[in-house]
Amino acid sequence: MSSPFIALRRELHQIPEPGFQEFKTQQLLLDQLAKLPQDRMNIRTWRTGILVYIKGTNPTKRFGYRADMDGLPITEETSLPFPSQHPGYMHACGHDFHMSIGMGVITHFVQQPMRDDLVVLFQPAEEGPGGAMPMLASEELQDWMPDQMVALHIAPEYPVGTIATRPEILFANTSELFIDLLGKGGHAAYPHQANDMIIAATQMVGQLQTIVSRNVNPLDSAVVTIGKMEAGTKQNIIAEKGRLEGTIRTLSAASMDKIKKRIEGIAAGIESSFECQVTIDYGSNYRQVFNDPALTGEFMTWLRTNDQVQLVECTEAMTGEDFGYFLERIPGFMFWLGVDTPHGLHNGKLDPDERAIEVAIHTITAYFNFKTQ
Ligand SMILES: CC(=O)N[C@@H](CCC[C@H](N)C(=O)O)C(=O)O
């Protein structure tokens, strides 16, 4: 390990924090920024995020790179010598990589400025409730709004040195899904006097799983996942309450509407058949990540001339990203960065190959230099 950005990644890896609570993360990044030459750099904070402006030599436009900052409520199961110091939290979606790459890009351009300006955004709360939309609306960003945005996401399935992307949709539309069921608790021996929300919730999970297979056009991909289920207090008490937590993913907006209508129909059916109350909350919703076709095509053509990187034109993924809100307003693209680990995103054993950090810093700085010549 020689790169300072690998060292930074390891420090960030040890302090994963929930969305909008990235206090230590923000301080660590501010401390790193303070060590850099300050003459071209301006720094603003917004909530737990950071905006960094680097003045170009003769600017005509402004490029942007965005890195997300939050960790996930996952217990780390790696055997790394620098594990998470926050019990039950882990950088299991690569945001430690995304941030150290952002710092690498800043470090490069404060030392070797390009002609145009650069804004690097460290954005909180990507995993939820979503920091992109409020950051875009923040006063701090208005006069620093980039003309073009780039972001990346680590990809466990590709070898180091691989970049994968595509024009148009890269990531799906998402909606969180929280369902509360309220029935009547009681003694385990008197089921006829109670109204058991474990039965209602499990029936509901089964019915929700018919939506994608029976109601959505098979050529229009969609996912309904229930990732968390809670009900009951003790083995001999009938559960009064149940809660399901999940997420909906679709490639089209029409399918998202249809799925939500079906969920509401199923909820009404559960209410009437189990004589209970069902409340639905869609939490935060993310816009699809739609890569600007012209800029993405140009990036891919440019990458094909780069011997150090292998380009893969990938298919869409059903992952979500609030970077979609940036791309709705500002032309740009996102790409996958190969980090070659057998364990997927949101897995406690995720151990991305750190050599990818230099690949990304090199690719992004070379791309901005190419764009700005
Ligand atoms: C890249 C990635 O894994 N992103 C997350 C985004 C979460 C969106 C939202 N909180 C939801 O769960 O719907 C993902 O789970 O795809």
The ligand as an ORCA input file, in Angstrom:
! r2SCAN-3c Opt
* xyz 0 1
  C     -25.942      1.236     -5.743
  C     -26.907      0.886     -4.680
  O     -26.820     -0.193     -4.103
  N     -27.838      1.789     -4.357
  C     -28.909      1.550     -3.449
  C     -29.815      2.750     -3.411
  C     -30.920      2.658     -2.373
  C     -32.186      3.288     -2.807
  C     -33.292      3.289     -1.781
  N     -32.866      3.518     -0.433
  C     -34.070      1.977     -1.873
  O     -33.769      1.044     -1.110
  O     -34.988      1.886     -2.671
  C     -29.708      0.318     -3.901
  O     -30.267     -0.370     -3.027
  O     -29.773      0.017     -5.106
*
